């Protein structure tokens, strides 16, 4: 909290910039016009027909219209808040008029009426700022007829809500603003932690917010996602790739390649030519396919037969890496963004992506483990 009369304290008086575009400004201004006009027109017709002695529109409705059309997602702008808050406050104001004679002070009666209206709106979950104005207006005007709470106050409020439902939904602003139903099962993982953190922060803040908890949670989650995307957008393949490469050539015997896979505990070997350019890749799947290991009978025997070198001039099985390797290899440059590789790992079944540099020479390798580690660091830099 900034000290009183400090520079930061004075800056708090500066109005905040409204972060909406011209189209949204036009939408809400027209909404207020349509809502107040239709409400006033219909209530005026009703007044001329049966209730000409009573006013047909109350001033606090203008403030209610601002909430309904400018901030339709606000908890204070929801139908129950508008109708319940205004009607309840009107009844409290009428009671306050009768209390002026007991209190002997119109100022005290006005203050008590507004305070009581706010207290009851909090209890009944219909806090609506214009409700305070409704209670105050009735005390100041000395309106003692209980019917005033229902006409024009309740009717005004109900018609404004109907106009808000029609106009907001027609302009793609959900109203009433649906809240997520409570989940009986506690959320697990990061989603559950976000819920717990948000509840703790709101408890410490301990102030009324003009935004629902669910909307606040959604905004926080989207903000976190945008930050996550921004961090990943800056990560290049060169930043996370493995540079200590184990490679083979076209003529490398299968026995030697199999030994490298087992000794280094890896699942793929890039096949390079003499200039260190990618010629293919040999994986465990290639060995299994060449050994016809789709049939499980004689698993060990088939694999040993495949990798065992044939000393004769003629062989009826593959002898070198080049004979079983996958020739069409998806590669990426070292300056490629990591996010561009995610679809390759996720949907195409790739487990290893060779990384090429200047002259299309092999400079590194990215595995699924490297990708997962990078994603973890983007979420938590301390990982």
C-alpha atoms as a printed R data frame, in Angstrom:
    type eleno elety resid chain resno       x       y       z
1   ATOM     1    CA   UNK     A     1   0.000   0.000   0.000
2   ATOM     2    CA   UNK     A     2   1.417   3.384  -1.042
3   ATOM     3    CA   UNK     A     3   1.908   5.996   1.732
4   ATOM     4    CA   UNK     A     4  -0.663   8.795   1.850
5   ATOM     5    CA   UNK     A     5   0.119  11.795  -0.372
6   ATOM     6    CA   UNK     A     6   3.058  10.014  -1.993
7   ATOM     7    CA   UNK     A     7   3.518  10.115  -5.757
8   ATOM     8    CA   UNK     A     8   2.083   6.617  -6.081
9   ATOM     9    CA   UNK     A     9  -0.911   7.652  -3.969
10  ATOM    10    CA   UNK     A    10  -1.680  10.627  -6.214
11  ATOM    11    CA   UNK     A    11  -1.291   8.445  -9.322
12  ATOM    12    CA   UNK     A    12  -4.145   6.301  -8.034
13  ATOM    13    CA   UNK     A    13  -6.513   9.151  -8.973
14  ATOM    14    CA   UNK     A    14  -5.555   8.837 -12.624
15  ATOM    15    CA   UNK     A    15  -8.350   7.110 -14.557
16  ATOM    16    CA   UNK     A    16  -7.487   3.714 -15.960
17  ATOM    17    CA   UNK     A    17  -7.585   3.173 -19.709
18  ATOM    18    CA   UNK     A    18 -10.643   1.274 -20.950
19  ATOM    19    CA   UNK     A    19  -9.291  -1.781 -22.738
20  ATOM    20    CA   UNK     A    20 -12.066  -2.231 -25.289
21  ATOM    21    CA   UNK     A    21 -12.148  -1.361 -28.976
22  ATOM    22    CA   UNK     A    22 -14.460   1.046 -30.787
23  ATOM    23    CA   UNK     A    23 -16.819  -1.734 -31.832
24  ATOM    24    CA   UNK     A    24 -17.416  -2.800 -28.213
25  ATOM    25    CA   UNK     A    25 -17.916   0.827 -27.157
26  ATOM    26    CA   UNK     A    26 -20.542   1.238 -29.867
27  ATOM    27    CA   UNK     A    27 -22.202  -2.047 -28.854
28  ATOM    28    CA   UNK     A    28 -22.636  -1.117 -25.208
29  ATOM    29    CA   UNK     A    29 -23.773   2.473 -25.933
30  ATOM    30    CA   UNK     A    30 -26.463   1.227 -28.311
31  ATOM    31    CA   UNK     A    31 -27.425  -1.420 -25.746
32  ATOM    32    CA   UNK     A    32 -27.996   1.180 -23.041
33  ATOM    33    CA   UNK     A    33 -30.088   3.230 -25.480
34  ATOM    34    CA   UNK     A    34 -32.211   0.253 -26.521
35  ATOM    35    CA   UNK     A    35 -32.628  -1.070 -22.973
36  ATOM    36    CA   UNK     A    36 -33.672   2.196 -21.338
37  ATOM    37    CA   UNK     A    37 -35.880   3.190 -24.280
38  ATOM    38    CA   UNK     A    38 -37.830  -0.074 -24.376
39  ATOM    39    CA   UNK     A    39 -38.139  -0.226 -20.598
40  ATOM    40    CA   UNK     A    40 -39.361   3.358 -20.425
41  ATOM    41    CA   UNK     A    41 -41.744   2.919 -23.346
42  ATOM    42    CA   UNK     A    42 -43.434  -0.186 -21.973
43  ATOM    43    CA   UNK     A    43 -43.655   1.172 -18.426
44  ATOM    44    CA   UNK     A    44 -45.026   4.478 -19.746
45  ATOM    45    CA   UNK     A    45 -47.746   2.602 -21.607
46  ATOM    46    CA   UNK     A    46 -48.574   0.669 -18.440
47  ATOM    47    CA   UNK     A    47 -48.680   3.923 -16.466
48  ATOM    48    CA   UNK     A    48 -51.061   5.570 -18.923
49  ATOM    49    CA   UNK     A    49 -53.329   2.535 -18.824
50  ATOM    50    CA   UNK     A    50 -53.699   1.808 -15.115
51  ATOM    51    CA   UNK     A    51 -51.174   3.500 -12.867
52  ATOM    52    CA   UNK     A    52 -51.020   7.109 -14.010
53  ATOM    53    CA   UNK     A    53 -50.477   8.357 -10.462
54  ATOM    54    CA   UNK     A    54 -47.060   6.689 -10.192
55  ATOM    55    CA   UNK     A    55 -43.843   7.581 -12.057
56  ATOM    56    CA   UNK     A    56 -43.086   5.194 -14.917
57  ATOM    57    CA   UNK     A    57 -39.267   5.173 -14.708
58  ATOM    58    CA   UNK     A    58 -36.810   5.515 -11.815
59  ATOM    59    CA   UNK     A    59 -33.422   7.204 -12.098
60  ATOM    60    CA   UNK     A    60 -31.263   4.347 -10.688
61  ATOM    61    CA   UNK     A    61 -32.306   2.288 -13.721
62  ATOM    62    CA   UNK     A    62 -29.741   4.248 -15.741
63  ATOM    63    CA   UNK     A    63 -26.961   2.866 -13.551
64  ATOM    64    CA   UNK     A    64 -28.446  -0.626 -13.836
65  ATOM    65    CA   UNK     A    65 -28.409  -0.268 -17.634
66  ATOM    66    CA   UNK     A    66 -24.697   0.553 -17.581
67  ATOM    67    CA   UNK     A    67 -24.000  -2.679 -15.697
68  ATOM    68    CA   UNK     A    68 -26.280  -4.872 -17.812
69  ATOM    69    CA   UNK     A    69 -24.926  -3.704 -21.162
70  ATOM    70    CA   UNK     A    70 -21.355  -2.591 -20.372
71  ATOM    71    CA   UNK     A    71 -20.313  -5.404 -18.029
72  ATOM    72    CA   UNK     A    72 -22.801  -8.250 -18.648
73  ATOM    73    CA   UNK     A    73 -20.355 -10.753 -17.140
74  ATOM    74    CA   UNK     A    74 -20.265  -8.950 -13.794
75  ATOM    75    CA   UNK     A    75 -21.904 -10.712 -10.823
76  ATOM    76    CA   UNK     A    76 -23.534  -7.344 -10.023
77  ATOM    77    CA   UNK     A    77 -25.205  -7.234 -13.455
78  ATOM    78    CA   UNK     A    78 -26.888 -10.643 -13.393
79  ATOM    79    CA   UNK     A    79 -30.711 -10.845 -13.505
80  ATOM    80    CA   UNK     A    80 -31.145 -11.732  -9.846
81  ATOM    81    CA   UNK     A    81 -28.829  -8.919  -8.818
82  ATOM    82    CA   UNK     A    82 -30.715  -6.365 -10.946
83  ATOM    83    CA   UNK     A    83 -34.279  -7.358 -10.079
84  ATOM    84    CA   UNK     A    84 -33.656  -8.592  -6.547
85  ATOM    85    CA   UNK     A    85 -31.232  -5.830  -5.596
86  ATOM    86    CA   UNK     A    86 -33.409  -2.956  -6.829
87  ATOM    87    CA   UNK     A    87 -36.677  -4.357  -5.479
88  ATOM    88    CA   UNK     A    88 -35.242  -5.264  -2.087
89  ATOM    89    CA   UNK     A    89 -33.593  -1.843  -1.770
90  ATOM    90    CA   UNK     A    90 -36.864  -0.149  -2.679
91  ATOM    91    CA   UNK     A    91 -38.650  -1.983   0.126
92  ATOM    92    CA   UNK     A    92 -35.887  -1.006   2.560
93  ATOM    93    CA   UNK     A    93 -36.146   2.616   1.424
94  ATOM    94    CA   UNK     A    94 -39.889   2.624   1.967
95  ATOM    95    CA   UNK     A    95 -39.344   1.254   5.462
96  ATOM    96    CA   UNK     A    96 -36.797   4.029   6.003
97  ATOM    97    CA   UNK     A    97 -39.397   6.674   5.153
98  ATOM    98    CA   UNK     A    98 -41.591   5.354   7.936
99  ATOM    99    CA   UNK     A    99 -38.552   5.341  10.226
100 ATOM   100    CA   UNK     A   100 -37.853   9.055   9.744
101 ATOM   101    CA   UNK     A   101 -40.564   9.846  12.266
102 ATOM   102    CA   UNK     A   102 -38.970   7.508  14.818
103 ATOM   103    CA   UNK     A   103 -35.369   8.583  14.200
104 ATOM   104    CA   UNK     A   104 -36.128  12.268  13.894
105 ATOM   105    CA   UNK     A   105 -33.338  12.682  11.366
106 ATOM   106    CA   UNK     A   106 -33.774  12.258   7.585
107 ATOM   107    CA   UNK     A   107 -29.969  12.053   7.205
108 ATOM   108    CA   UNK     A   108 -29.749   9.128   9.635
109 ATOM   109    CA   UNK     A   109 -32.744   7.430   8.010
110 ATOM   110    CA   UNK     A   110 -31.114   7.767   4.576
111 ATOM   111    CA   UNK     A   111 -27.826   6.324   5.805
112 ATOM   112    CA   UNK     A   112 -29.507   3.428   7.578
113 ATOM   113    CA   UNK     A   113 -31.654   2.661   4.537
114 ATOM   114    CA   UNK     A   114 -28.664   2.418   2.189
115 ATOM   115    CA   UNK     A   115 -26.589   0.428   4.701
116 ATOM   116    CA   UNK     A   116 -29.434  -1.975   5.425
117 ATOM   117    CA   UNK     A   117 -30.073  -2.449   1.699
118 ATOM   118    CA   UNK     A   118 -26.407  -3.307   1.129
119 ATOM   119    CA   UNK     A   119 -26.373  -5.729   4.065
120 ATOM   120    CA   UNK     A   120 -29.488  -7.562   2.837
121 ATOM   121    CA   UNK     A   121 -28.204  -7.682  -0.757
122 ATOM   122    CA   UNK     A   122 -25.002  -9.308   0.477
123 ATOM   123    CA   UNK     A   123 -26.967 -11.909   2.432
124 ATOM   124    CA   UNK     A   124 -29.274 -12.688  -0.516
125 ATOM   125    CA   UNK     A   125 -26.415 -12.649  -3.082
126 ATOM   126    CA   UNK     A   126 -27.935  -9.837  -5.119
127 ATOM   127    CA   UNK     A   127 -25.438  -7.006  -4.532
128 ATOM   128    CA   UNK     A   128 -26.300  -4.329  -7.090
129 ATOM   129    CA   UNK     A   129 -24.813  -0.818  -6.700
130 ATOM   130    CA   UNK     A   130 -27.863   0.997  -8.139
131 ATOM   131    CA   UNK     A   131 -29.857  -0.640  -5.355
132 ATOM   132    CA   UNK     A   132 -28.217   1.735  -2.884
133 ATOM   133    CA   UNK     A   133 -29.305   4.649  -5.061
134 ATOM   134    CA   UNK     A   134 -32.850   3.253  -5.150
135 ATOM   135    CA   UNK     A   135 -33.065   3.112  -1.352
136 ATOM   136    CA   UNK     A   136 -31.639   6.624  -1.010
137 ATOM   137    CA   UNK     A   137 -33.941   8.087  -3.680
138 ATOM   138    CA   UNK     A   138 -37.053   6.701  -1.984
139 ATOM   139    CA   UNK     A   139 -36.065   8.090   1.432
140 ATOM   140    CA   UNK     A   140 -35.250  11.521   0.012
141 ATOM   141    CA   UNK     A   141 -38.510  11.677  -1.955
142 ATOM   142    CA   UNK     A   142 -40.506  10.381   1.011
143 ATOM   143    CA   UNK     A   143 -42.225   7.613  -0.943
144 ATOM   144    CA   UNK     A   144 -44.116   5.492   1.593
145 ATOM   145    CA   UNK     A   145 -46.332   3.386  -0.687
146 ATOM   146    CA   UNK     A   146 -45.088  -0.283  -0.750
147 ATOM   147    CA   UNK     A   147 -46.537  -0.641  -4.258
148 ATOM   148    CA   UNK     A   148 -43.715   1.589  -5.536
149 ATOM   149    CA   UNK     A   149 -41.261  -1.291  -5.000
150 ATOM   150    CA   UNK     A   150 -43.185  -3.364  -7.550
151 ATOM   151    CA   UNK     A   151 -44.199  -0.621  -9.936
152 ATOM   152    CA   UNK     A   152 -42.159   0.997 -11.242
153 ATOM   153    CA   UNK     A   153 -39.002  -0.428  -9.573
154 ATOM   154    CA   UNK     A   154 -39.448  -4.183 -10.043
155 ATOM   155    CA   UNK     A   155 -41.133  -3.843 -13.438
156 ATOM   156    CA   UNK     A   156 -38.400  -1.466 -14.643
157 ATOM   157    CA   UNK     A   157 -35.732  -3.916 -13.518
158 ATOM   158    CA   UNK     A   158 -37.421  -6.977 -15.037
159 ATOM   159    CA   UNK     A   159 -37.952  -5.297 -18.425
160 ATOM   160    CA   UNK     A   160 -34.349  -4.083 -18.456
161 ATOM   161    CA   UNK     A   161 -33.161  -7.653 -17.803
162 ATOM   162    CA   UNK     A   162 -35.309  -8.971 -20.668
163 ATOM   163    CA   UNK     A   163 -33.846  -6.315 -22.983
164 ATOM   164    CA   UNK     A   164 -30.362  -7.236 -21.747
165 ATOM   165    CA   UNK     A   165 -30.907 -10.927 -22.470
166 ATOM   166    CA   UNK     A   166 -32.108 -10.217 -26.013
167 ATOM   167    CA   UNK     A   167 -29.524  -7.573 -26.932
168 ATOM   168    CA   UNK     A   168 -26.428  -9.070 -25.291
169 ATOM   169    CA   UNK     A   169 -26.983 -12.509 -26.784
170 ATOM   170    CA   UNK     A   170 -27.765 -10.995 -30.194
171 ATOM   171    CA   UNK     A   171 -24.390  -9.204 -30.034
172 ATOM   172    CA   UNK     A   172 -22.554 -12.354 -28.844
173 ATOM   173    CA   UNK     A   173 -22.245 -11.435 -25.184
174 ATOM   174    CA   UNK     A   174 -23.650 -14.307 -23.075
175 ATOM   175    CA   UNK     A   175 -26.247 -13.047 -20.624
176 ATOM   176    CA   UNK     A   176 -27.028 -14.257 -18.031
177 ATOM   177    CA   UNK     A   177 -23.371 -15.051 -17.646
178 ATOM   178    CA   UNK     A   178 -23.167 -18.770 -16.937
179 ATOM   179    CA   UNK     A   179 -20.966 -19.899 -14.089
180 ATOM   180    CA   UNK     A   180 -19.239 -23.267 -14.073
181 ATOM   181    CA   UNK     A   181 -21.107 -25.809 -11.916
182 ATOM   182    CA   UNK     A   182 -19.208 -26.914  -8.827
183 ATOM   183    CA   UNK     A   183 -17.181 -30.070  -9.349
184 ATOM   184    CA   UNK     A   184 -17.857 -32.594  -6.617
185 ATOM   185    CA   UNK     A   185 -14.490 -34.243  -7.259
186 ATOM   186    CA   UNK     A   186 -11.423 -32.181  -6.344
187 ATOM   187    CA   UNK     A   187  -9.233 -31.335  -9.334
188 ATOM   188    CA   UNK     A   188  -5.821 -32.928  -9.484
189 ATOM   189    CA   UNK     A   189  -2.485 -31.682 -10.751
190 ATOM   190    CA   UNK     A   190  -1.884 -28.137 -11.967
191 ATOM   191    CA   UNK     A   191  -5.603 -27.382 -12.394
192 ATOM   192    CA   UNK     A   192  -6.252 -28.308  -8.771
193 ATOM   193    CA   UNK     A   193  -3.273 -26.248  -7.631
194 ATOM   194    CA   UNK     A   194  -4.573 -23.215  -9.553
195 ATOM   195    CA   UNK     A   195  -7.942 -23.602  -7.797
196 ATOM   196    CA   UNK     A   196  -6.307 -23.818  -4.392
197 ATOM   197    CA   UNK     A   197  -3.996 -20.858  -5.056
198 ATOM   198    CA   UNK     A   198  -6.861 -18.731  -6.352
199 ATOM   199    CA   UNK     A   199  -9.034 -19.466  -3.323
200 ATOM   200    CA   UNK     A   200  -6.150 -18.579  -1.010
201 ATOM   201    CA   UNK     A   201  -5.441 -15.279  -2.791
202 ATOM   202    CA   UNK     A   202  -9.134 -14.302  -2.822
203 ATOM   203    CA   UNK     A   203  -9.401 -15.084   0.892
204 ATOM   204    CA   UNK     A   204  -6.432 -12.838   1.626
205 ATOM   205    CA   UNK     A   205  -7.717 -10.082  -0.680
206 ATOM   206    CA   UNK     A   206 -11.062 -10.142   1.167
207 ATOM   207    CA   UNK     A   207 -12.782  -7.524  -0.978
208 ATOM   208    CA   UNK     A   208 -15.781  -7.536  -3.298
209 ATOM   209    CA   UNK     A   209 -14.698  -8.073  -6.901
210 ATOM   210    CA   UNK     A   210 -16.725  -7.045  -9.930
211 ATOM   211    CA   UNK     A   211 -15.719 -10.272 -11.664
212 ATOM   212    CA   UNK     A   212 -16.766 -13.811 -10.841
213 ATOM   213    CA   UNK     A   213 -14.323 -16.365  -9.483
214 ATOM   214    CA   UNK     A   214 -14.782 -18.585 -12.542
215 ATOM   215    CA   UNK     A   215 -14.054 -15.730 -14.941
216 ATOM   216    CA   UNK     A   216 -11.026 -14.743 -12.902
217 ATOM   217    CA   UNK     A   217  -9.782 -18.333 -13.010
218 ATOM   218    CA   UNK     A   218 -10.304 -18.482 -16.784
219 ATOM   219    CA   UNK     A   219  -8.401 -15.219 -17.276
220 ATOM   220    CA   UNK     A   220  -5.526 -16.449 -15.129
221 ATOM   221    CA   UNK     A   221  -5.375 -19.760 -16.991
222 ATOM   222    CA   UNK     A   222  -5.368 -18.037 -20.384
223 ATOM   223    CA   UNK     A   223  -2.719 -15.571 -19.242
224 ATOM   224    CA   UNK     A   224  -0.576 -18.464 -18.036
225 ATOM   225    CA   UNK     A   225  -1.072 -20.229 -21.375
226 ATOM   226    CA   UNK     A   226  -0.031 -17.133 -23.333
227 ATOM   227    CA   UNK     A   227   3.093 -16.793 -21.211
228 ATOM   228    CA   UNK     A   228   3.785 -20.498 -21.750
229 ATOM   229    CA   UNK     A   229   3.419 -20.084 -25.531
230 ATOM   230    CA   UNK     A   230   5.678 -17.021 -25.509
231 ATOM   231    CA   UNK     A   231   8.424 -18.889 -23.674
232 ATOM   232    CA   UNK     A   232   8.220 -21.813 -26.064
233 ATOM   233    CA   UNK     A   233   8.216 -19.507 -29.095
234 ATOM   234    CA   UNK     A   234  11.685 -18.291 -28.110
235 ATOM   235    CA   UNK     A   235  13.161 -21.793 -27.770
236 ATOM   236    CA   UNK     A   236  15.104 -23.020 -30.800
237 ATOM   237    CA   UNK     A   237  16.175 -26.547 -31.608
238 ATOM   238    CA   UNK     A   238  19.793 -25.552 -31.051
239 ATOM   239    CA   UNK     A   239  18.936 -24.671 -27.435
240 ATOM   240    CA   UNK     A   240  17.876 -28.157 -26.378
241 ATOM   241    CA   UNK     A   241  19.290 -30.642 -28.892
242 ATOM   242    CA   UNK     A   242  21.776 -33.344 -27.908
243 ATOM   243    CA   UNK     A   243  25.151 -32.569 -29.483
244 ATOM   244    CA   UNK     A   244  27.004 -35.731 -28.434
245 ATOM   245    CA   UNK     A   245  25.972 -37.845 -31.403
246 ATOM   246    CA   UNK     A   246  26.391 -41.535 -31.955
247 ATOM   247    CA   UNK     A   247  26.192 -42.199 -35.687
248 ATOM   248    CA   UNK     A   248  26.733 -45.050 -38.144
249 ATOM   249    CA   UNK     A   249  27.334 -45.202 -41.870
250 ATOM   250    CA   UNK     A   250  25.622 -47.068 -44.670
251 ATOM   251    CA   UNK     A   251  28.067 -49.945 -44.526
252 ATOM   252    CA   UNK     A   252  28.218 -50.318 -40.736
253 ATOM   253    CA   UNK     A   253  27.580 -53.983 -39.863
254 ATOM   254    CA   UNK     A   254  24.287 -54.671 -38.144
255 ATOM   255    CA   UNK     A   255  26.135 -56.328 -35.277
256 ATOM   256    CA   UNK     A   256  28.081 -53.135 -34.577
257 ATOM   257    CA   UNK     A   257  24.968 -50.943 -34.817
258 ATOM   258    CA   UNK     A   258  23.039 -53.230 -32.468
259 ATOM   259    CA   UNK     A   259  25.912 -53.121 -29.987
260 ATOM   260    CA   UNK     A   260  25.887 -49.304 -30.048
261 ATOM   261    CA   UNK     A   261  22.141 -49.210 -29.356
262 ATOM   262    CA   UNK     A   262  22.533 -51.496 -26.356
263 ATOM   263    CA   UNK     A   263  25.708 -49.942 -24.935
264 ATOM   264    CA   UNK     A   264  24.467 -46.346 -25.192
265 ATOM   265    CA   UNK     A   265  20.890 -47.174 -24.164
266 ATOM   266    CA   UNK     A   266  19.489 -45.328 -27.170
267 ATOM   267    CA   UNK     A   267  16.730 -46.215 -29.601
268 ATOM   268    CA   UNK     A   268  17.928 -44.671 -32.860
269 ATOM   269    CA   UNK     A   269  21.141 -44.098 -34.785
270 ATOM   270    CA   UNK     A   270  21.462 -41.471 -37.519
271 ATOM   271    CA   UNK     A   271  23.042 -42.868 -40.683
272 ATOM   272    CA   UNK     A   272  25.435 -40.325 -42.228
273 ATOM   273    CA   UNK     A   273  27.612 -40.191 -45.330
274 ATOM   274    CA   UNK     A   274  31.251 -39.125 -45.465
275 ATOM   275    CA   UNK     A   275  30.313 -35.436 -45.320
276 ATOM   276    CA   UNK     A   276  28.138 -36.055 -42.225
277 ATOM   277    CA   UNK     A   277  24.908 -35.503 -44.061
278 ATOM   278    CA   UNK     A   278  21.821 -37.522 -43.161
279 ATOM   279    CA   UNK     A   279  21.368 -40.619 -45.326
280 ATOM   280    CA   UNK     A   280  18.785 -42.299 -43.115
281 ATOM   281    CA   UNK     A   281  18.089 -43.465 -39.595
282 ATOM   282    CA   UNK     A   282  18.067 -46.925 -38.052
283 ATOM   283    CA   UNK     A   283  15.900 -47.637 -35.035
284 ATOM   284    CA   UNK     A   284  14.880 -50.566 -32.877
285 ATOM   285    CA   UNK     A   285  11.754 -50.793 -35.000
286 ATOM   286    CA   UNK     A   286  13.900 -51.275 -38.101
287 ATOM   287    CA   UNK     A   287  15.731 -54.187 -36.457
288 ATOM   288    CA   UNK     A   288  12.463 -55.782 -35.391
289 ATOM   289    CA   UNK     A   289  10.978 -55.409 -38.846
290 ATOM   290    CA   UNK     A   290  14.063 -56.854 -40.545
291 ATOM   291    CA   UNK     A   291  14.095 -59.807 -38.130
292 ATOM   292    CA   UNK     A   292  10.373 -60.441 -38.734
293 ATOM   293    CA   UNK     A   293   9.678 -60.064 -35.026
294 ATOM   294    CA   UNK     A   294   5.984 -59.508 -35.581
295 ATOM   295    CA   UNK     A   295   5.786 -63.243 -34.962
296 ATOM   296    CA   UNK     A   296   6.892 -63.882 -31.388
297 ATOM   297    CA   UNK     A   297   7.989 -67.474 -31.873
298 ATOM   298    CA   UNK     A   298  11.750 -67.681 -31.638
299 ATOM   299    CA   UNK     A   299  12.180 -63.999 -30.753
300 ATOM   300    CA   UNK     A   300  15.743 -64.268 -29.437
301 ATOM   301    CA   UNK     A   301  16.858 -66.605 -32.166
302 ATOM   302    CA   UNK     A   302  15.585 -64.404 -34.979
303 ATOM   303    CA   UNK     A   303  17.288 -61.311 -33.560
304 ATOM   304    CA   UNK     A   304  20.610 -63.098 -33.032
305 ATOM   305    CA   UNK     A   305  20.472 -64.459 -36.571
306 ATOM   306    CA   UNK     A   306  19.857 -60.978 -37.979
307 ATOM   307    CA   UNK     A   307  22.727 -59.224 -36.208
308 ATOM   308    CA   UNK     A   308  25.222 -62.077 -36.542
309 ATOM   309    CA   UNK     A   309  27.693 -61.400 -39.356
310 ATOM   310    CA   UNK     A   310  27.763 -63.860 -42.248
311 ATOM   311    CA   UNK     A   311  31.320 -64.770 -43.097
312 ATOM   312    CA   UNK     A   312  30.531 -66.234 -46.489
313 ATOM   313    CA   UNK     A   313  30.404 -64.226 -49.713
314 ATOM   314    CA   UNK     A   314  26.681 -64.855 -50.066
315 ATOM   315    CA   UNK     A   315  24.039 -63.895 -47.497
316 ATOM   316    CA   UNK     A   316  20.285 -64.353 -47.546
317 ATOM   317    CA   UNK     A   317  19.741 -61.627 -44.914
318 ATOM   318    CA   UNK     A   318  20.655 -57.944 -44.437
319 ATOM   319    CA   UNK     A   319  24.238 -57.425 -43.305
320 ATOM   320    CA   UNK     A   320  24.671 -53.633 -43.183
321 ATOM   321    CA   UNK     A   321  22.756 -50.727 -41.685
322 ATOM   322    CA   UNK     A   322  21.972 -49.329 -45.106
323 ATOM   323    CA   UNK     A   323  19.895 -52.375 -45.936
324 ATOM   324    CA   UNK     A   324  17.396 -51.941 -43.102
325 ATOM   325    CA   UNK     A   325  17.494 -48.201 -42.339
326 ATOM   326    CA   UNK     A   326  14.595 -45.823 -42.888
327 ATOM   327    CA   UNK     A   327  15.568 -43.634 -45.813
328 ATOM   328    CA   UNK     A   328  12.943 -40.911 -45.572
329 ATOM   329    CA   UNK     A   329  13.881 -38.954 -42.458
330 ATOM   330    CA   UNK     A   330  12.127 -35.875 -41.080
331 ATOM   331    CA   UNK     A   331  14.764 -33.339 -40.098
332 ATOM   332    CA   UNK     A   332  14.721 -29.803 -38.696
333 ATOM   333    CA   UNK     A   333  17.204 -26.970 -38.807
334 ATOM   334    CA   UNK     A   334  18.927 -25.850 -35.643
335 ATOM   335    CA   UNK     A   335  17.158 -22.461 -35.883
336 ATOM   336    CA   UNK     A   336  13.696 -24.019 -36.114
337 ATOM   337    CA   UNK     A   337  11.304 -23.250 -33.249
338 ATOM   338    CA   UNK     A   338  10.687 -26.049 -30.800
339 ATOM   339    CA   UNK     A   339   6.903 -25.547 -31.008
340 ATOM   340    CA   UNK     A   340   7.042 -26.510 -34.686
341 ATOM   341    CA   UNK     A   341   8.302 -29.968 -33.701
342 ATOM   342    CA   UNK     A   342   5.481 -30.713 -31.270
343 ATOM   343    CA   UNK     A   343   3.078 -31.949 -34.006
344 ATOM   344    CA   UNK     A   344   5.804 -34.274 -35.353
345 ATOM   345    CA   UNK     A   345   6.217 -35.938 -31.975
346 ATOM   346    CA   UNK     A   346   2.534 -35.877 -31.093
347 ATOM   347    CA   UNK     A   347   0.669 -36.963 -34.212
348 ATOM   348    CA   UNK     A   348   3.112 -38.579 -36.631
349 ATOM   349    CA   UNK     A   349   4.736 -40.997 -34.208
350 ATOM   350    CA   UNK     A   350   8.278 -39.647 -34.475
351 ATOM   351    CA   UNK     A   351  10.530 -40.289 -31.494
352 ATOM   352    CA   UNK     A   352  13.755 -38.769 -32.812
353 ATOM   353    CA   UNK     A   353  14.270 -35.706 -35.003
354 ATOM   354    CA   UNK     A   354  17.787 -35.159 -36.467
355 ATOM   355    CA   UNK     A   355  18.863 -31.512 -36.472
356 ATOM   356    CA   UNK     A   356  20.880 -30.176 -39.384
357 ATOM   357    CA   UNK     A   357  23.050 -27.091 -39.579
358 ATOM   358    CA   UNK     A   358  25.163 -25.346 -42.190
359 ATOM   359    CA   UNK     A   359  25.550 -27.369 -45.365
360 ATOM   360    CA   UNK     A   360  22.741 -29.679 -44.226
361 ATOM   361    CA   UNK     A   361  25.194 -31.519 -42.005
362 ATOM   362    CA   UNK     A   362  23.988 -33.319 -38.899
363 ATOM   363    CA   UNK     A   363  24.643 -31.233 -35.783
364 ATOM   364    CA   UNK     A   364  22.311 -32.699 -33.163
365 ATOM   365    CA   UNK     A   365  19.334 -34.824 -32.244
366 ATOM   366    CA   UNK     A   366  16.104 -34.050 -30.382
367 ATOM   367    CA   UNK     A   367  14.207 -36.868 -28.702
368 ATOM   368    CA   UNK     A   368  10.844 -36.980 -26.990
369 ATOM   369    CA   UNK     A   369  12.681 -36.792 -23.663
370 ATOM   370    CA   UNK     A   370  14.388 -33.561 -24.754
371 ATOM   371    CA   UNK     A   371  11.006 -32.134 -25.767
372 ATOM   372    CA   UNK     A   372   9.347 -33.042 -22.468
373 ATOM   373    CA   UNK     A   373  12.232 -31.529 -20.506
374 ATOM   374    CA   UNK     A   374  11.986 -28.291 -22.493
375 ATOM   375    CA   UNK     A   375   8.231 -28.106 -21.916
376 ATOM   376    CA   UNK     A   376   8.815 -28.619 -18.204
377 ATOM   377    CA   UNK     A   377  11.318 -25.748 -18.090
378 ATOM   378    CA   UNK     A   378   8.841 -23.491 -19.883
379 ATOM   379    CA   UNK     A   379   6.283 -24.168 -17.155
380 ATOM   380    CA   UNK     A   380   8.757 -23.976 -14.276
381 ATOM   381    CA   UNK     A   381  12.136 -22.329 -15.011
382 ATOM   382    CA   UNK     A   382  13.614 -23.941 -11.882
383 ATOM   383    CA   UNK     A   383  13.249 -27.428 -13.415
